[in-house]
Each structure stands twice: as C-alpha cells, then as structure tokens.
Amino acid sequence: MAKTAASFPQMQQALQLISTTLESCRTVQTNTETHVESLMSTWEASSQEIFRGVMEKFSERCLAIRSQLDTIENHIQETLGLQVQSDEETQVAMSELQKLMDGAV
C-alpha cells in the first residue's frame, strides 16, 4: 500500500525544497532572458527568428513550471497551517481532559 501522508517535518522539508527550486527557476529565467536580449540586439542572421521562437517557448514553459510550483507551495503552506491549528486544538482538548481527570474542573 502506498504511503499517502507526510509528517510535519517532511512537509517543512518539501516546502523548503520547493521554495528553493522556485527561486532557482526565477533566477535561471531572468538570467536567460537577459542574455537572449543582449544576443538579439546584435544578431542579424535569418536564424534569429527561429531562436527567438525557441526562447519564447522556453519562457512560457518556465512560467508554467513556476506557476505549478507556486500552487504546490501554497497548498503545502495551507496544510502546514491546518496541521499547526489542529495540533493546538488537540493540546487544548488534552489539557481540558487532564484537568477533568485530575478533578480540577
């Protein structure tokens, strides 16, 4: 049977990895676009348009990847927030139960 749940530390680790990957994607895309712009300003061969088209596809794919990583990052953050809230509610309930057991209420 496949494991479908992740522990809190695993989710935190995944969030960090996704955040790092997202930042790397942004950096690669920005640097690539800067280099391409520089190249395009001096390129006068007929292959320039083909290259420009390839680089536009590259940028589109980078944006799609970044969008999906953003979505995953947001879902993990929401899940972590819910987990923290649930843990806090459990702690309160357990504290109340302990008080009842101790006869303090």
ChimeraX attribute file (.defattr): number of C-alpha atoms within 10 A of each C-alpha:
attribute: neighborCount
match mode: 1-to-1
recipient: residues
	/A:1	3
	/A:2	4
	/A:3	5
	/A:4	5
	/A:5	8
	/A:6	10
	/A:7	10
	/A:8	13
	/A:9	10
	/A:10	11
	/A:11	16
	/A:12	15
	/A:13	12
	/A:14	16
	/A:15	20
	/A:16	13
	/A:17	13
	/A:18	18
	/A:19	16
	/A:20	12
	/A:21	14
	/A:22	20
	/A:23	13
	/A:24	13
	/A:25	17
	/A:26	15
	/A:27	12
	/A:28	13
	/A:29	18
	/A:30	13
	/A:31	12
	/A:32	15
	/A:33	16
	/A:34	12
	/A:35	11
	/A:36	15
	/A:37	13
	/A:38	11
	/A:39	12
	/A:40	15
	/A:41	8
	/A:42	9
	/A:43	13
	/A:44	10
	/A:45	8
	/A:46	8
	/A:47	9
	/A:48	14
	/A:49	13
	/A:50	10
	/A:51	13
	/A:52	14
	/A:53	11
	/A:54	12
	/A:55	15
	/A:56	13
	/A:57	12
	/A:58	15
	/A:59	16
	/A:60	13
	/A:61	13
	/A:62	17
	/A:63	15
	/A:64	12
	/A:65	14
	/A:66	19
	/A:67	13
	/A:68	13
	/A:69	18
	/A:70	15
	/A:71	12
	/A:72	16
	/A:73	19
	/A:74	13
	/A:75	13
	/A:76	17
	/A:77	15
	/A:78	12
	/A:79	14
	/A:80	18
	/A:81	12
	/A:82	12
	/A:83	14
	/A:84	13
	/A:85	12
	/A:86	12
	/A:87	12
	/A:88	12
	/A:89	12
	/A:90	12
	/A:91	12
	/A:92	12
	/A:93	12
	/A:94	12
	/A:95	12
	/A:96	14
	/A:97	13
	/A:98	13
	/A:99	12
	/A:100	11
	/A:101	10
	/A:102	9
	/A:103	8
	/A:104	8
	/A:105	9
